Amino acid sequence: MPEMVTLFPHPPIVLPEVGNKESAKVSTTYRAMEKLAQEIVDLNPEVIVAVSPHGPVFSDAFTVNALDSLQGDMASFRAPQVKVAFSSAPEEREAILAECRRHQLFCVPLEKDSYQKYKLSEQLDHGLVVPLSFLYRLGWRGKLLPVHLAFLSYEELYEFGKCISNALEKLKISWVFLASGDLSHRLQQGAPAGYSPRGAVFDENIRQCIREGDVKRLLNIEPELVEDAGECALRPFIMALGVLDGYAVEAEELSYEGPFGVGYMVARLKKGPRLPERELCTSLYRERSERIKKVIEGESLPVSLARQSLREYLTTGQYLQVPQNVGELLQKKAGAFVSLKKHGQLRGCIGTIMPTRSNLAEEIIYNAVSAAVQDPRFTPVSLEELEELTISVDVLEKPEKIASLAELDPQVYGVIVSRGARRGLLLPDLPGIDTAEEQVEIAKQKAGIGAGESVELERFKVTRYV
């Protein structure tokens, strides 16, 4: 097991070379990061395994850095003199890859040709450079192994952490796990991602989960709260707790502050006594399955129809014939959007503004399939994924023209922007969109309309079914 699991924030402004006088406002964070870095240096681990939310992230696979040279600097923050360089850890990397194969977790090495193929930067990202620079200044020159997140389920993230621990324990070496992440980016007016009163609620939830080592509460945090927070720490921190699976967790928060509207927490997690009841992977997967089953059983008629449509198409390649037991969906005509999410992440969303089919039932059937296999942002949904998807259906009322932004309310109305043949739509009540200006700007971006170009505006209401 690791000698220590550490949670670091990564605000560039904490570095005096970047923040100058502004760095004084996060002096508490600086001192805590310096203290924790000194503790790591005193341990002198043979390798640090580190994860950042700003490294390469894939939707369907964990990855492990397989470059021979590991370097990074803060040049993009006008401080090229802040730099780090470490040697790689090939033996440790291969051990983790092998352990993931044993657990049937999809994890692959990111080699030089992969960085070139996917146009990824070979430099360490700032999420790693900021905390590692504290260690570098203190003289630590051991091996570094960056591992990378995936947009897979929280349960798989937790198990990935466990695989890292299992693999390195077998090598009988000393090591430290470093998870980099900032909490809510929406703590106050003027914050980088805007303001949400739920940002502080999210941060307090995370801090309490970490202090208490409460894995299940952390994994079951309300998805809407995560969206409202605009954070980048949850997934790295879930991995960090996975590293300690099967043991009591002795946690200490060294600091927390948010003077710029972003929550910065520094914490240390140590392995306590072995506790078989804290071997959680099996129970986490079982509870997830039960939770999804309950959601499916409670689905509304439009959502149930969308799921039937997907099952039919993914099984046979044919569109579902409209069932006779869909009630008013046969009598009504309307545009509809079908949204698919997998483990809280969008998996597909396509719809129609105005009705294009004989009835609303057909509209839902065809749009569900389009969302699953025609959304250009995602690979097509597979039949094996179907039971892991949560589905929502938005039925649109007829749009009406409006004269100005004053007639919009992003919580109540969706918006359609038009300029010639270019047309963009945004649904109402989306997390992180609090003003009509933001709503229209995003709709214009989707339509390929420039920020300075004038547009015609329409608004519409929706009925959302889950």
LOMI-961763 format. One record per residue (C-alpha): x, y, z; residue number from 1. Coordinates in steps of 0.2 Angstrom, whole numbers, plus 5000, padded with zeros to 4 digits. Example, Ala and Ser with C-alpha at 12.3 -4.5 7.8 and 13.67 -1.06 7.14 Angstrom:
<rs>
+------+------+------+-----+
!    u !    v !    w ! num !
+------+------+------+-----+
! 5062 ! 4978 ! 5039 !   1 !
! 5068 ! 4995 ! 5036 !   2 !
+------+------+------+-----+
</rs>
This chain:
<rs>
+------+------+------+-----+
!    u !    v !    w ! num !
+------+------+------+-----+
! 5000 ! 5000 ! 5000 !   1 !
! 5006 ! 5018 ! 4997 !   2 !
! 5014 ! 5027 ! 5011 !   3 !
! 5002 ! 5042 ! 5008 !   4 !
! 4988 ! 5047 ! 4997 !   5 !
! 4988 ! 5066 ! 4995 !   6 !
! 4975 ! 5078 ! 4988 !   7 !
! 4982 ! 5094 ! 4980 !   8 !
! 4974 ! 5109 ! 4972 !   9 !
! 4982 ! 5116 ! 4956 !  10 !
! 4979 ! 5135 ! 4955 !  11 !
! 4993 ! 5143 ! 4945 !  12 !
! 4991 ! 5159 ! 4955 !  13 !
! 4997 ! 5150 ! 4971 !  14 !
! 5014 ! 5151 ! 4963 !  15 !
! 5023 ! 5168 ! 4966 !  16 !
! 5030 ! 5167 ! 4949 !  17 !
! 5013 ! 5167 ! 4941 !  18 !
! 5002 ! 5176 ! 4954 !  19 !
! 5014 ! 5189 ! 4960 !  20 !
! 5006 ! 5200 ! 4973 !  21 !
! 4989 ! 5190 ! 4971 !  22 !
! 4998 ! 5175 ! 4978 !  23 !
! 4997 ! 5182 ! 4995 !  24 !
! 4978 ! 5179 ! 4995 !  25 !
! 4981 ! 5160 ! 4994 !  26 !
! 4995 ! 5160 ! 5006 !  27 !
! 4986 ! 5147 ! 5017 !  28 !
! 4985 ! 5135 ! 5002 !  29 !
! 5003 ! 5138 ! 4998 !  30 !
! 5009 ! 5134 ! 5016 !  31 !
! 4998 ! 5118 ! 5016 !  32 !
! 5005 ! 5113 ! 4999 !  33 !
! 5023 ! 5116 ! 5005 !  34 !
! 5020 ! 5106 ! 5021 !  35 !
! 5013 ! 5091 ! 5012 !  36 !
! 5026 ! 5092 ! 4999 !  37 !
! 5039 ! 5092 ! 5012 !  38 !
! 5031 ! 5076 ! 5020 !  39 !
! 5032 ! 5067 ! 5003 !  40 !
! 5050 ! 5072 ! 5001 !  41 !
! 5054 ! 5066 ! 5019 !  42 !
! 5047 ! 5049 ! 5014 !  43 !
! 5057 ! 5049 ! 4998 !  44 !
! 5046 ! 5037 ! 4989 !  45 !
! 5053 ! 5027 ! 4974 !  46 !
! 5038 ! 5033 ! 4963 !  47 !
! 5024 ! 5045 ! 4964 !  48 !
! 5008 ! 5040 ! 4954 !  49 !
! 4999 ! 5056 ! 4950 !  50 !
! 4982 ! 5060 ! 4942 !  51 !
! 4976 ! 5077 ! 4935 !  52 !
! 4959 ! 5081 ! 4927 !  53 !
! 4968 ! 5091 ! 4914 !  54 !
! 4978 ! 5077 ! 4906 !  55 !
! 4973 ! 5067 ! 4892 !  56 !
! 4955 ! 5060 ! 4895 !  57 !
! 4946 ! 5047 ! 4885 !  58 !
! 4928 ! 5042 ! 4886 !  59 !
! 4930 ! 5023 ! 4886 !  60 !
! 4948 ! 5019 ! 4893 !  61 !
! 4960 ! 5024 ! 4907 !  62 !
! 4977 ! 5028 ! 4900 !  63 !
! 4995 ! 5028 ! 4908 !  64 !
! 5009 ! 5039 ! 4902 !  65 !
! 5022 ! 5029 ! 4893 !  66 !
! 5034 ! 5043 ! 4887 !  67 !
! 5052 ! 5041 ! 4891 !  68 !
! 5054 ! 5059 ! 4897 !  69 !
! 5042 ! 5068 ! 4909 !  70 !
! 5043 ! 5087 ! 4908 !  71 !
! 5032 ! 5102 ! 4911 !  72 !
! 5032 ! 5120 ! 4914 !  73 !
! 5021 ! 5135 ! 4917 !  74 !
! 5026 ! 5144 ! 4901 !  75 !
! 5008 ! 5146 ! 4896 !  76 !
! 5005 ! 5156 ! 4912 !  77 !
! 5020 ! 5167 ! 4909 !  78 !
! 5032 ! 5158 ! 4921 !  79 !
! 5043 ! 5147 ! 4910 !  80 !
! 5056 ! 5147 ! 4924 !  81 !
! 5044 ! 5136 ! 4934 !  82 !
! 5048 ! 5119 ! 4927 !  83 !
! 5049 ! 5101 ! 4932 !  84 !
! 5057 ! 5085 ! 4925 !  85 !
! 5056 ! 5067 ! 4931 !  86 !
! 5061 ! 5050 ! 4925 !  87 !
! 5047 ! 5038 ! 4920 !  88 !
! 5042 ! 5022 ! 4929 !  89 !
! 5041 ! 5008 ! 4916 !  90 !
! 5040 ! 4993 ! 4928 !  91 !
! 5027 ! 5001 ! 4938 !  92 !
! 5017 ! 5006 ! 4922 !  93 !
! 5017 ! 4988 ! 4916 !  94 !
! 5012 ! 4981 ! 4933 !  95 !
! 4996 ! 4993 ! 4933 !  96 !
! 4992 ! 4988 ! 4915 !  97 !
! 4993 ! 4970 ! 4920 !  98 !
! 4982 ! 4972 ! 4935 !  99 !
! 4969 ! 4981 ! 4925 ! 100 !
! 4968 ! 4967 ! 4913 ! 101 !
! 4965 ! 4955 ! 4928 ! 102 !
! 4951 ! 4966 ! 4933 ! 103 !
! 4944 ! 4968 ! 4916 ! 104 !
! 4946 ! 4987 ! 4916 ! 105 !
! 4951 ! 4994 ! 4899 ! 106 !
! 4968 ! 5003 ! 4902 ! 107 !
! 4981 ! 5006 ! 4889 ! 108 !
! 4998 ! 5015 ! 4888 ! 109 !
! 4999 ! 5032 ! 4880 ! 110 !
! 5015 ! 5031 ! 4869 ! 111 !
! 5023 ! 5044 ! 4858 ! 112 !
! 5013 ! 5039 ! 4843 ! 113 !
! 4997 ! 5040 ! 4853 ! 114 !
! 5001 ! 5058 ! 4858 ! 115 !
! 5004 ! 5062 ! 4840 ! 116 !
! 4989 ! 5053 ! 4833 ! 117 !
! 4977 ! 5062 ! 4845 ! 118 !
! 4986 ! 5078 ! 4844 ! 119 !
! 4990 ! 5078 ! 4863 ! 120 !
! 5003 ! 5088 ! 4872 ! 121 !
! 5017 ! 5078 ! 4878 ! 122 !
! 5021 ! 5091 ! 4892 ! 123 !
! 5014 ! 5088 ! 4909 ! 124 !
! 4998 ! 5098 ! 4911 ! 125 !
! 4997 ! 5112 ! 4924 ! 126 !
! 4986 ! 5101 ! 4936 ! 127 !
! 5002 ! 5091 ! 4939 ! 128 !
! 5015 ! 5104 ! 4937 ! 129 !
! 5008 ! 5116 ! 4950 ! 130 !
! 5009 ! 5103 ! 4965 ! 131 !
! 5024 ! 5094 ! 4958 ! 132 !
! 5034 ! 5110 ! 4957 ! 133 !
! 5033 ! 5111 ! 4976 ! 134 !
! 5042 ! 5094 ! 4977 ! 135 !
! 5054 ! 5098 ! 4964 ! 136 !
! 5060 ! 5114 ! 4973 ! 137 !
! 5062 ! 5103 ! 4988 ! 138 !
! 5074 ! 5092 ! 4979 ! 139 !
! 5064 ! 5077 ! 4975 ! 140 !
! 5070 ! 5068 ! 4959 ! 141 !
! 5061 ! 5051 ! 4960 ! 142 !
! 5051 ! 5042 ! 4947 ! 143 !
! 5034 ! 5049 ! 4941 ! 144 !
! 5020 ! 5039 ! 4934 ! 145 !
! 5005 ! 5050 ! 4927 ! 146 !
! 4989 ! 5040 ! 4925 ! 147 !
! 4974 ! 5047 ! 4917 ! 148 !
! 4955 ! 5048 ! 4920 ! 149 !
! 4941 ! 5042 ! 4909 ! 150 !
! 4923 ! 5047 ! 4908 ! 151 !
! 4918 ! 5030 ! 4914 ! 152 !
! 4908 ! 5027 ! 4930 ! 153 !
! 4913 ! 5032 ! 4947 ! 154 !
! 4913 ! 5014 ! 4952 ! 155 !
! 4926 ! 5010 ! 4938 ! 156 !
! 4936 ! 5025 ! 4944 ! 157 !
! 4936 ! 5018 ! 4961 ! 158 !
! 4942 ! 5001 ! 4955 ! 159 !
! 4955 ! 5009 ! 4945 ! 160 !
! 4962 ! 5016 ! 4961 ! 161 !
! 4962 ! 4999 ! 4969 ! 162 !
! 4971 ! 4991 ! 4954 ! 163 !
! 4985 ! 5004 ! 4955 ! 164 !
! 4987 ! 5000 ! 4974 ! 165 !
! 4986 ! 4981 ! 4971 ! 166 !
! 4999 ! 4982 ! 4957 ! 167 !
! 5012 ! 4992 ! 4966 ! 168 !
! 5009 ! 4983 ! 4982 ! 169 !
! 5015 ! 4967 ! 4973 ! 170 !
! 5031 ! 4976 ! 4968 ! 171 !
! 5035 ! 4979 ! 4986 ! 172 !
! 5041 ! 4997 ! 4983 ! 173 !
! 5038 ! 5014 ! 4992 ! 174 !
! 5026 ! 5025 ! 4983 ! 175 !
! 5014 ! 5040 ! 4985 ! 176 !
! 4998 ! 5043 ! 4976 ! 177 !
! 4995 ! 5062 ! 4971 ! 178 !
! 4977 ! 5067 ! 4966 ! 179 !
! 4976 ! 5085 ! 4959 ! 180 !
! 4959 ! 5094 ! 4958 ! 181 !
! 4950 ! 5110 ! 4962 ! 182 !
! 4933 ! 5110 ! 4970 ! 183 !
! 4919 ! 5121 ! 4965 ! 184 !
! 4923 ! 5135 ! 4952 ! 185 !
! 4907 ! 5144 ! 4956 ! 186 !
! 4909 ! 5150 ! 4975 ! 187 !
! 4906 ! 5168 ! 4972 ! 188 !
! 4901 ! 5182 ! 4960 ! 189 !
! 4914 ! 5184 ! 4947 ! 190 !
! 4921 ! 5166 ! 4949 ! 191 !
! 4929 ! 5159 ! 4933 ! 192 !
! 4913 ! 5148 ! 4929 ! 193 !
! 4900 ! 5160 ! 4936 ! 194 !
! 4891 ! 5159 ! 4952 ! 195 !
! 4880 ! 5146 ! 4960 ! 196 !
! 4875 ! 5145 ! 4978 ! 197 !
! 4876 ! 5127 ! 4977 ! 198 !
! 4895 ! 5128 ! 4974 ! 199 !
! 4898 ! 5130 ! 4993 ! 200 !
! 4886 ! 5115 ! 4996 ! 201 !
! 4896 ! 5104 ! 4985 ! 202 !
! 4913 ! 5109 ! 4993 ! 203 !
! 4906 ! 5105 ! 5010 ! 204 !
! 4900 ! 5088 ! 5004 ! 205 !
! 4916 ! 5084 ! 4997 ! 206 !
! 4926 ! 5090 ! 5012 ! 207 !
! 4915 ! 5080 ! 5024 ! 208 !
! 4916 ! 5064 ! 5013 ! 209 !
! 4935 ! 5065 ! 5013 ! 210 !
! 4937 ! 5069 ! 5031 ! 211 !
! 4926 ! 5053 ! 5035 ! 212 !
! 4932 ! 5042 ! 5021 ! 213 !
! 4914 ! 5040 ! 5016 ! 214 !
! 4916 ! 5032 ! 4999 ! 215 !
! 4898 ! 5028 ! 4996 ! 216 !
! 4892 ! 5045 ! 4999 ! 217 !
! 4905 ! 5052 ! 4988 ! 218 !
! 4900 ! 5041 ! 4974 ! 219 !
! 4882 ! 5045 ! 4976 ! 220 !
! 4883 ! 5063 ! 4976 ! 221 !
! 4868 ! 5071 ! 4967 ! 222 !
! 4873 ! 5073 ! 4948 ! 223 !
! 4864 ! 5090 ! 4947 ! 224 !
! 4875 ! 5096 ! 4962 ! 225 !
! 4891 ! 5091 ! 4953 ! 226 !
! 4885 ! 5100 ! 4937 ! 227 !
! 4881 ! 5116 ! 4947 ! 228 !
! 4898 ! 5116 ! 4956 ! 229 !
! 4908 ! 5117 ! 4940 ! 230 !
! 4922 ! 5107 ! 4948 ! 231 !
! 4937 ! 5096 ! 4942 ! 232 !
! 4941 ! 5086 ! 4958 ! 233 !
! 4928 ! 5073 ! 4960 ! 234 !
! 4935 ! 5060 ! 4949 ! 235 !
! 4953 ! 5061 ! 4955 ! 236 !
! 4947 ! 5061 ! 4973 ! 237 !
! 4937 ! 5045 ! 4969 ! 238 !
! 4952 ! 5037 ! 4962 ! 239 !
! 4962 ! 5042 ! 4978 ! 240 !
! 4949 ! 5033 ! 4989 ! 241 !
! 4950 ! 5018 ! 4978 ! 242 !
! 4968 ! 5017 ! 4981 ! 243 !
! 4964 ! 5014 ! 5000 ! 244 !
! 4950 ! 5001 ! 4997 ! 245 !
! 4950 ! 4988 ! 5010 ! 246 !
! 4958 ! 4999 ! 5024 ! 247 !
! 4952 ! 5012 ! 5036 ! 248 !
! 4956 ! 5029 ! 5031 ! 249 !
! 4964 ! 5042 ! 5042 ! 250 !
! 4961 ! 5059 ! 5034 ! 251 !
! 4967 ! 5076 ! 5038 ! 252 !
! 4962 ! 5092 ! 5029 ! 253 !
! 4977 ! 5103 ! 5030 ! 254 !
! 4968 ! 5118 ! 5022 ! 255 !
! 4953 ! 5125 ! 5013 ! 256 !
! 4950 ! 5142 ! 5005 ! 257 !
! 4942 ! 5150 ! 4990 ! 258 !
! 4946 ! 5168 ! 4989 ! 259 !
! 4945 ! 5169 ! 4970 ! 260 !
! 4928 ! 5159 ! 4969 ! 261 !
! 4937 ! 5142 ! 4967 ! 262 !
! 4938 ! 5130 ! 4981 ! 263 !
! 4956 ! 5124 ! 4985 ! 264 !
! 4958 ! 5109 ! 4997 ! 265 !
! 4974 ! 5101 ! 5003 ! 266 !
! 4972 ! 5085 ! 5012 ! 267 !
! 4982 ! 5069 ! 5017 ! 268 !
! 4975 ! 5052 ! 5018 ! 269 !
! 4984 ! 5038 ! 5027 ! 270 !
! 4981 ! 5019 ! 5027 ! 271 !
! 4973 ! 5013 ! 5043 ! 272 !
! 4970 ! 4995 ! 5049 ! 273 !
! 4964 ! 4982 ! 5037 ! 274 !
! 4945 ! 4982 ! 5037 ! 275 !
! 4937 ! 4968 ! 5026 ! 276 !
! 4921 ! 4978 ! 5027 ! 277 !
! 4929 ! 4992 ! 5017 ! 278 !
! 4932 ! 4981 ! 5002 ! 279 !
! 4919 ! 4990 ! 4992 ! 280 !
! 4920 ! 4986 ! 4974 ! 281 !
! 4908 ! 4972 ! 4973 ! 282 !
! 4895 ! 4981 ! 4983 ! 283 !
! 4897 ! 4997 ! 4974 ! 284 !
! 4893 ! 4989 ! 4957 ! 285 !
! 4879 ! 4979 ! 4965 ! 286 !
! 4871 ! 4995 ! 4972 ! 287 !
! 4873 ! 5004 ! 4955 ! 288 !
! 4864 ! 4990 ! 4946 ! 289 !
! 4850 ! 4991 ! 4959 ! 290 !
! 4849 ! 5010 ! 4957 ! 291 !
! 4848 ! 5009 ! 4938 ! 292 !
! 4835 ! 4996 ! 4939 ! 293 !
! 4824 ! 5006 ! 4950 ! 294 !
! 4826 ! 5021 ! 4939 ! 295 !
! 4821 ! 5011 ! 4924 ! 296 !
! 4806 ! 5004 ! 4933 ! 297 !
! 4800 ! 5021 ! 4937 ! 298 !
! 4802 ! 5028 ! 4919 ! 299 !
! 4788 ! 5039 ! 4912 ! 300 !
! 4779 ! 5033 ! 4896 ! 301 !
! 4789 ! 5044 ! 4884 ! 302 !
! 4805 ! 5038 ! 4891 ! 303 !
! 4800 ! 5020 ! 4892 ! 304 !
! 4795 ! 5021 ! 4873 ! 305 !
! 4812 ! 5029 ! 4870 ! 306 !
! 4821 ! 5014 ! 4878 ! 307 !
! 4810 ! 5002 ! 4869 ! 308 !
! 4815 ! 5010 ! 4853 ! 309 !
! 4833 ! 5009 ! 4857 ! 310 !
! 4832 ! 4991 ! 4862 ! 311 !
! 4823 ! 4986 ! 4846 ! 312 !
! 4835 ! 4996 ! 4835 ! 313 !
! 4851 ! 4990 ! 4843 ! 314 !
! 4845 ! 4972 ! 4843 ! 315 !
! 4837 ! 4971 ! 4825 ! 316 !
! 4843 ! 4986 ! 4816 ! 317 !
! 4825 ! 4990 ! 4813 ! 318 !
! 4814 ! 5005 ! 4820 ! 319 !
! 4801 ! 5000 ! 4833 ! 320 !
! 4783 ! 4999 ! 4826 ! 321 !
! 4772 ! 5011 ! 4836 ! 322 !
! 4764 ! 5001 ! 4850 ! 323 !
! 4746 ! 5003 ! 4853 ! 324 !
! 4747 ! 5006 ! 4872 ! 325 !
! 4755 ! 5024 ! 4871 ! 326 !
! 4739 ! 5033 ! 4874 ! 327 !
! 4740 ! 5052 ! 4870 ! 328 !
! 4757 ! 5050 ! 4861 ! 329 !
! 4747 ! 5044 ! 4846 ! 330 !
! 4736 ! 5059 ! 4846 ! 331 !
! 4749 ! 5073 ! 4848 ! 332 !
! 4761 ! 5080 ! 4836 ! 333 !
! 4776 ! 5089 ! 4843 ! 334 !
! 4795 ! 5091 ! 4841 ! 335 !
! 4805 ! 5081 ! 4854 ! 336 !
! 4823 ! 5079 ! 4860 ! 337 !
! 4829 ! 5063 ! 4867 ! 338 !
! 4844 ! 5064 ! 4879 ! 339 !
! 4855 ! 5050 ! 4884 ! 340 !
! 4867 ! 5050 ! 4899 ! 341 !
! 4879 ! 5036 ! 4905 ! 342 !
! 4885 ! 5038 ! 4923 ! 343 !
! 4880 ! 5056 ! 4923 ! 344 !
! 4889 ! 5060 ! 4907 ! 345 !
! 4880 ! 5065 ! 4891 ! 346 !
! 4880 ! 5050 ! 4879 ! 347 !
! 4869 ! 5058 ! 4865 ! 348 !
! 4856 ! 5071 ! 4862 ! 349 !
! 4846 ! 5074 ! 4846 ! 350 !
! 4829 ! 5080 ! 4843 ! 351 !
! 4817 ! 5090 ! 4832 ! 352 !
! 4811 ! 5108 ! 4834 ! 353 !
! 4795 ! 5105 ! 4825 ! 354 !
! 4785 ! 5089 ! 4822 ! 355 !
! 4792 ! 5078 ! 4807 ! 356 !
! 4782 ! 5062 ! 4810 ! 357 !
! 4764 ! 5057 ! 4810 ! 358 !
! 4763 ! 5058 ! 4829 ! 359 !
! 4773 ! 5061 ! 4845 ! 360 !
! 4776 ! 5042 ! 4848 ! 361 !
! 4785 ! 5041 ! 4831 ! 362 !
! 4795 ! 5057 ! 4835 ! 363 !
! 4802 ! 5049 ! 4851 ! 364 !
! 4805 ! 5032 ! 4842 ! 365 !
! 4816 ! 5040 ! 4828 ! 366 !
! 4824 ! 5053 ! 4839 ! 367 !
! 4829 ! 5041 ! 4852 ! 368 !
! 4839 ! 5031 ! 4838 ! 369 !
! 4846 ! 5047 ! 4831 ! 370 !
! 4853 ! 5052 ! 4849 ! 371 !
! 4861 ! 5034 ! 4851 ! 372 !
! 4869 ! 5032 ! 4834 ! 373 !
! 4870 ! 5049 ! 4824 ! 374 !
! 4876 ! 5061 ! 4837 ! 375 !
! 4893 ! 5066 ! 4829 ! 376 !
! 4900 ! 5070 ! 4846 ! 377 !
! 4900 ! 5052 ! 4852 ! 378 !
! 4903 ! 5034 ! 4846 ! 379 !
! 4887 ! 5024 ! 4843 ! 380 !
! 4878 ! 5017 ! 4858 ! 381 !
! 4880 ! 4998 ! 4860 ! 382 !
! 4866 ! 4986 ! 4866 ! 383 !
! 4877 ! 4982 ! 4881 ! 384 !
! 4877 ! 5000 ! 4886 ! 385 !
! 4858 ! 5001 ! 4886 ! 386 !
! 4855 ! 4996 ! 4904 ! 387 !
! 4867 ! 5009 ! 4910 ! 388 !
! 4859 ! 5023 ! 4901 ! 389 !
! 4847 ! 5036 ! 4909 ! 390 !
! 4835 ! 5044 ! 4897 ! 391 !
! 4825 ! 5060 ! 4897 ! 392 !
! 4813 ! 5066 ! 4884 ! 393 !
! 4809 ! 5085 ! 4881 ! 394 !
! 4793 ! 5088 ! 4872 ! 395 !
! 4793 ! 5105 ! 4864 ! 396 !
! 4779 ! 5117 ! 4863 ! 397 !
! 4777 ! 5128 ! 4847 ! 398 !
! 4791 ! 5141 ! 4847 ! 399 !
! 4786 ! 5160 ! 4847 ! 400 !
! 4796 ! 5175 ! 4840 ! 401 !
! 4802 ! 5187 ! 4853 ! 402 !
! 4810 ! 5204 ! 4851 ! 403 !
! 4823 ! 5204 ! 4864 ! 404 !
! 4833 ! 5195 ! 4878 ! 405 !
! 4821 ! 5203 ! 4891 ! 406 !
! 4808 ! 5190 ! 4886 ! 407 !
! 4819 ! 5175 ! 4889 ! 408 !
! 4822 ! 5166 ! 4906 ! 409 !
! 4834 ! 5151 ! 4904 ! 410 !
! 4826 ! 5142 ! 4918 ! 411 !
! 4809 ! 5142 ! 4909 ! 412 !
! 4811 ! 5144 ! 4891 ! 413 !
! 4822 ! 5136 ! 4878 ! 414 !
! 4829 ! 5148 ! 4864 ! 415 !
! 4831 ! 5146 ! 4845 ! 416 !
! 4843 ! 5158 ! 4836 ! 417 !
! 4842 ! 5161 ! 4817 ! 418 !
! 4853 ! 5170 ! 4805 ! 419 !
! 4849 ! 5165 ! 4787 ! 420 !
! 4850 ! 5146 ! 4785 ! 421 !
! 4860 ! 5145 ! 4801 ! 422 !
! 4849 ! 5140 ! 4816 ! 423 !
! 4854 ! 5134 ! 4834 ! 424 !
! 4844 ! 5128 ! 4848 ! 425 !
! 4846 ! 5127 ! 4867 ! 426 !
! 4835 ! 5118 ! 4879 ! 427 !
! 4830 ! 5127 ! 4895 ! 428 !
! 4835 ! 5123 ! 4913 ! 429 !
! 4853 ! 5118 ! 4909 ! 430 !
! 4866 ! 5117 ! 4923 ! 431 !
! 4878 ! 5132 ! 4923 ! 432 !
! 4867 ! 5143 ! 4911 ! 433 !
! 4860 ! 5156 ! 4922 ! 434 !
! 4857 ! 5171 ! 4911 ! 435 !
! 4848 ! 5174 ! 4894 ! 436 !
! 4865 ! 5181 ! 4887 ! 437 !
! 4874 ! 5165 ! 4891 ! 438 !
! 4860 ! 5155 ! 4883 ! 439 !
! 4859 ! 5165 ! 4867 ! 440 !
! 4878 ! 5165 ! 4866 ! 441 !
! 4879 ! 5146 ! 4867 ! 442 !
! 4865 ! 5144 ! 4855 ! 443 !
! 4874 ! 5155 ! 4842 ! 444 !
! 4890 ! 5145 ! 4844 ! 445 !
! 4880 ! 5129 ! 4840 ! 446 !
! 4874 ! 5137 ! 4825 ! 447 !
! 4891 ! 5144 ! 4819 ! 448 !
! 4885 ! 5162 ! 4821 ! 449 !
! 4898 ! 5174 ! 4826 ! 450 !
! 4896 ! 5183 ! 4843 ! 451 !
! 4894 ! 5200 ! 4835 ! 452 !
! 4881 ! 5194 ! 4822 ! 453 !
! 4863 ! 5199 ! 4825 ! 454 !
! 4850 ! 5185 ! 4826 ! 455 !
! 4831 ! 5182 ! 4826 ! 456 !
! 4825 ! 5175 ! 4842 ! 457 !
! 4812 ! 5162 ! 4847 ! 458 !
! 4808 ! 5155 ! 4863 ! 459 !
! 4798 ! 5139 ! 4868 ! 460 !
! 4793 ! 5129 ! 4883 ! 461 !
! 4796 ! 5111 ! 4886 ! 462 !
! 4789 ! 5097 ! 4896 ! 463 !
! 4803 ! 5086 ! 4902 ! 464 !
! 4800 ! 5067 ! 4905 ! 465 !
! 4811 ! 5056 ! 4915 ! 466 !
+------+------+------+-----+
</rs>
